[in-house]
Structure formats: structure tokens, C-alpha cells
């Protein structure tokens, strides 16, 4: 049996809008529509899609916050909505835009409150706290009130808080939103270590494709509440027909660059934009450009995940 099993999940919301006079019009919005998937223990899965696709709704159903309109959901052998308290001891949740920490308390006090709530044995709590403080570089922040932490610092605190009770599964809903490049790198490395050394199962929703590429071998794509893809990232790019972009700054203006494996899409003075398949290596294209042109600088831009999904869905 898989650790997470979702069969024909649907979740509908009822909206009531004021019409003429005192009457209200009633309409239904199906946020999730007939979605099925399973996740094995130890997997790191990206659950992605554009805004409003149904990602957060699915996470809330998996945690028991929302009750399915129809379908079957089982997490760690439990029905999330019926056995929510029991399940809470086996999962961790991080919502990038909402904190589970106490705003006016020092970070350490929030951790100690969570120890009591989850009834974590003192020895295990001290061991976990020491490990997470070290890996997430929280040592100098433990006595700082949460409201005084930066977004990146608070996010690292939220990650540690979600893991103090050794959950089997961790749901990460936009965990890197608003973080700088350094903070994102630290968080990704920590999550890799967590999965490798502890075997923690991770389900990650994000709009940052680099999060997915750095962490997840498998991707589930949802759009308009419907699952449109389930497989590895390379297959996603191939089916979506997405491209990466090589931005080249030449020393002087020049005609459009011509190299094998890439097409010049735009020229603006000495800067040119070349596109090439997202599942292809950038190295041959970069080498060909550097060998034939005087290059001042260059960079590779990853495809926008919403464009990938949009192309996939339209096809």
C-alpha cells in the first residue's frame, strides 16, 4: 500500500452572489476534479500548476483541513478528515504564506510549545532541535521574536517547527516564496538531506521550477482542477514542448547568432536571446557560441513553469 493514495478526488465550493433585489445566485466551483495519484514512502514529488489550479486545495484535503466532496483519500493508512488529530502526529505542513509560529514569542518558545502539543519526548526533541538549528542556521535566532525575523529566517523556523515531531510526510506549499537566492539554496540542501538521511516523504507545490529540478524526480501537474501529467521532469518538458533561453551579451553588435541546436529569437543591440529544447544540455550551445563569437557575458534562463503547463494543457 502506498503512503498516500488519492482516488477520483473531487472538491467543490459553493459560491453565493447577490443578484437583483434580495435574491442570491448560487454557483459551484470545482477546485479539484477527479484527481488520482499515489505516493510511495521516501519519494520527493513536485505537485505543480498555475494559480488556481487546485494545488493548495489538494494539500488541505490531504491534511484533513478540507473534506472531499467525493473520492477516496488515505494518508499513512488513515482517512485525513475523520482521523485528523491522529494523522497530525505523522505529518508536517509548511504553508509559505502562513506561519505556524507564535508571532510575539521568541523562536525557541514556539518550538517548546510545539513539543508539548505533539508530545515529543524530551530527548528526541533536544536531538531534533539541535540538528535542525545546525542545518538551518538558526542558532543566533532562537531568542528573537518571530515578528522580528526576516521572511527567509521565519521560513527556516517554520520548516524546523514542522519537523520536530519526526513526521513521515511533509507537505510544502510554496516554501521558497519571497526568499532570496541564498536562502533558497540552503532550504533545498536541507530538504535533500532530510529525504536522504531520514527517508521523509516530501510533496512540494511551487511555481519555482528550480525547486522542482533541484529536489524532485517525479512531477504531477494539475490544471483547472484536473491532473494533466504524472511522470518525470524530462518527459514533462518534452510533452510541453518547452524551451530554455540562452541570453548572450556580445562585445559588439552582430547579426543573429547561428549555432547548431539553438535558434535566435530576439536581438537588441549586442544582447541576443537564443532558445533551445528544455531537456537538452546547455553546454554544447554555450561552447558553440563562445567558439564563434566575442562574448562579454551569458546566462541560461529556465522555462517558466506556467508556460510549460499552458502548452501541455493546450495540446
C-alpha positions in Angstrom: 0.0 0.0 0.0 1.3 3.5 -0.9 1.9 6.1 1.8 -0.5 8.5 0.1 -3.4 7.2 -2.0 -5.8 9.5 -3.8 -8.6 8.1 -6.0 -11.0 10.2 -8.0 -10.8 13.1 -5.6 -13.2 16.0 -6.2 -13.7 19.1 -4.1 -16.4 21.6 -4.9 -17.0 25.0 -3.4 -20.4 26.7 -3.4 -20.5 30.4 -4.1 -23.4 32.7 -3.5 -23.5 36.1 -5.2 -26.1 38.8 -4.8 -28.4 39.1 -7.7 -31.2 41.6 -8.2 -33.1 42.5 -5.1 -32.5 40.3 -2.1 -32.1 37.1 -4.1 -28.7 35.4 -4.2 -27.4 33.3 -7.1 -25.8 30.0 -6.2 -23.0 28.6 -8.3 -20.5 25.8 -7.8 -16.8 25.8 -8.5 -15.0 22.5 -8.8 -11.5 23.2 -7.4 -10.3 19.6 -7.8 -11.9 17.3 -10.4 -11.4 13.5 -10.5 -7.7 13.5 -9.5 -6.0 10.2 -8.7 -2.4 9.5 -7.8 -0.3 7.6 -5.2 3.0 8.5 -3.5 5.4 5.9 -2.1 7.3 6.2 1.1 10.6 8.2 0.6 9.5 9.9 -2.6 10.0 13.6 -3.4 7.2 14.7 -5.6 6.5 18.1 -7.2 2.8 18.9 -7.4 2.6 21.9 -9.7 0.3 24.0 -11.8 -0.7 27.7 -12.4 -2.5 29.8 -9.8 -6.0 28.5 -9.1 -5.2 25.0 -10.4 -6.2 23.3 -7.2 -2.8 22.6 -5.6 -3.5 24.1 -2.2 -7.0 22.6 -2.1 -5.5 19.1 -2.6 -2.9 19.7 0.2 -5.7 20.8 2.5 -7.7 17.7 1.7 -4.6 15.5 2.4 -4.1 17.1 5.8 -7.8 16.9 6.8 -8.4 20.6 6.7 -11.0 20.1 4.0 -13.4 17.2 3.5 -13.5 15.7 -0.1 -16.8 16.3 -2.0 -16.2 12.8 -3.5 -13.5 10.2 -4.0 -11.2 8.4 -1.6 -8.1 9.8 0.2 -5.9 7.8 2.5 -2.6 9.1 4.1 -0.5 6.7 6.2 -3.4 4.3 6.3 -5.8 7.0 7.7 -8.7 9.0 6.4 -7.4 12.6 6.9 -10.8 14.2 7.5 -12.0 11.6 10.0 -8.8 11.0 11.9 -7.2 14.4 11.6 -5.7 14.5 15.1 -4.1 11.1 14.8 -2.8 12.0 11.3 -1.4 15.3 12.5 1.2 13.4 14.6 2.5 11.8 11.4 2.7 14.7 9.0 4.3 18.1 8.8 2.9 21.1 6.9 4.6 24.3 5.7 2.4 27.0 4.0 4.8 29.6 2.5 2.4 32.4 3.1 1.2 31.4 6.6 3.3 30.8 9.7 2.7 28.1 12.3 4.9 30.1 14.8 3.7 32.4 17.5 4.2 36.0 16.3 5.2 37.7 19.5 7.2 34.8 21.1 10.9 34.0 20.6 11.5 31.3 18.2 12.7 28.9 21.0 9.3 29.3 22.8 7.4 28.4 19.7 9.4 25.2 19.4 8.9 24.4 23.0 5.1 24.9 22.7 5.1 22.6 19.7 7.0 20.0 21.7 4.1 20.0 24.2 1.4 20.0 21.6 2.9 17.0 19.8 4.1 15.3 23.0 7.6 14.9 21.7 9.8 13.1 24.2 12.4 15.5 25.7 15.4 13.6 24.5 14.1 13.3 20.9 13.1 17.0 21.0 16.5 18.1 22.1 18.2 15.9 19.5 16.0 17.1 16.6 16.2 20.7 17.7 20.0 20.6 17.8 20.1 19.0 14.3 17.7 21.4 12.7 19.2 24.5 14.3 22.6 23.5 12.9 21.4 22.6 9.4 19.1 25.6 9.1 21.5 28.0 10.8 19.0 29.1 13.4 21.4 29.3 16.4 21.5 33.1 16.6 17.8 33.5 16.1 16.4 31.3 18.9 15.8 34.2 21.3 14.4 36.5 18.6 10.6 37.2 18.5 9.1 35.7 15.3 7.8 39.1 14.2 11.4 40.4 14.1 12.6 37.7 11.7 13.0 38.2 8.0 10.9 36.2 5.6 13.8 33.8 5.0 14.6 33.4 8.7 10.9 32.8 9.5 10.6 30.2 6.7 13.6 28.3 8.1 11.9 28.4 11.5 8.6 27.1 10.0 10.5 24.2 8.4 12.1 23.3 11.7 8.8 23.6 13.5 7.1 21.2 11.0 9.8 18.5 11.6 10.3 18.5 15.4 7.9 15.5 15.8 9.6 13.4 13.1 6.7 13.3 10.6 6.7 10.6 7.9 5.3 13.0 5.3 5.9 16.7 4.9 3.7 18.9 2.7 5.5 22.1 1.4 3.1 24.6 -0.1 5.2 27.4 -1.8 8.1 27.1 0.8 10.5 29.3 -1.1 8.1 32.2 -1.9 9.8 35.5 -1.4 13.2 34.0 -0.5 16.5 35.3 -1.8 18.8 33.0 -3.8 21.0 32.1 -0.8 18.0 31.2 1.4 16.5 29.1 -1.4 19.8 27.2 -1.8 20.0 26.5 2.0 16.5 25.3 2.1 16.8 23.0 -0.9 20.0 21.4 0.5 18.3 20.9 3.9 15.3 19.2 2.2 17.6 16.9 0.2 19.4 15.9 3.4 16.1 15.3 5.2 14.9 13.0 2.4 18.2 11.1 2.0 19.1 10.6 5.7 15.6 10.3 7.3 13.7 8.9 4.3 11.0 11.6 4.8 8.4 11.7 2.1 8.0 15.2 0.6 5.2 16.6 -1.5 6.2 20.1 -2.8 4.0 22.7 -4.5 5.8 25.6 -6.0 5.9 28.0 -9.0 9.7 27.9 -8.9 10.9 25.3 -11.5 14.3 25.4 -10.0 12.9 24.0 -6.7 11.4 21.1 -8.7 14.6 20.4 -10.7 16.8 20.5 -7.6 14.6 18.3 -5.5 12.0 16.2 -7.3 12.4 13.3 -9.8 8.7 13.0 -10.3 6.2 15.7 -11.2 2.4 15.8 -11.0 0.8 18.6 -13.0 -2.7 19.9 -12.2 -4.6 22.5 -14.2 -8.2 23.7 -13.8 -8.5 21.0 -11.1 -7.6 18.2 -13.4 -4.5 16.1 -13.5 -2.8 16.5 -16.9 0.6 14.9 -16.3 2.3 12.4 -13.9 5.9 11.4 -14.7 9.5 12.6 -14.6 10.6 16.2 -15.3 12.2 15.4 -18.7 9.0 13.9 -20.0 7.1 17.0 -18.8 9.4 19.3 -20.9 9.1 17.0 -23.9 5.3 16.8 -23.8 5.0 20.5 -23.1 7.4 21.5 -25.8 9.1 24.0 -23.5 12.4 25.7 -24.2 15.3 27.2 -22.2 16.8 30.6 -23.2 20.5 31.4 -23.6 21.0 35.2 -23.1 24.2 36.3 -24.8 25.9 39.7 -24.4 28.3 40.2 -27.2 31.2 42.6 -27.1 29.8 44.4 -30.2 26.5 44.3 -32.1 26.3 41.4 -34.6 23.8 39.7 -36.9 21.6 37.0 -35.3 23.8 34.2 -33.9 23.7 30.9 -35.8 24.8 27.8 -33.9 23.7 24.2 -34.0 20.9 23.2 -31.6 19.6 26.7 -30.9 17.5 29.4 -32.6 17.9 33.2 -32.1 14.6 34.6 -31.1 15.4 38.2 -30.4 18.2 40.7 -30.9 18.6 44.0 -29.0 21.9 45.7 -29.7 24.7 43.4 -28.5 22.3 41.3 -26.5 20.7 38.2 -28.1 18.2 35.6 -26.9 18.6 32.0 -28.2 16.1 29.2 -27.4 16.9 25.5 -27.3 14.9 22.5 -26.0 14.5 22.4 -22.2 15.6 18.7 -22.0 18.8 19.4 -23.9 22.1 20.3 -22.3 23.1 24.0 -22.5 26.8 23.1 -22.7 27.1 22.4 -26.5 25.2 25.6 -27.3 27.3 27.7 -24.9 30.5 26.2 -26.3 29.5 26.8 -29.9 28.6 30.5 -29.2 31.9 31.1 -27.3 33.9 29.5 -30.1 32.4 31.6 -32.9 31.6 35.0 -31.2 33.2 37.5 -28.9 31.1 37.0 -25.7 31.1 39.5 -22.9 28.6 37.6 -20.7 25.9 34.9 -20.9 23.3 33.3 -18.8 20.7 30.5 -19.1 17.0 31.2 -18.2 14.9 28.3 -17.2 11.4 27.9 -18.8 8.5 29.4 -16.8 6.5 26.5 -15.3 3.2 28.2 -16.1 4.2 28.3 -19.8 5.2 24.7 -19.7 1.8 23.7 -18.2 -0.1 26.0 -20.5 1.5 24.5 -23.6 0.9 21.0 -22.3 -2.7 21.7 -21.4 -3.5 23.3 -24.8 -2.1 20.3 -26.6 
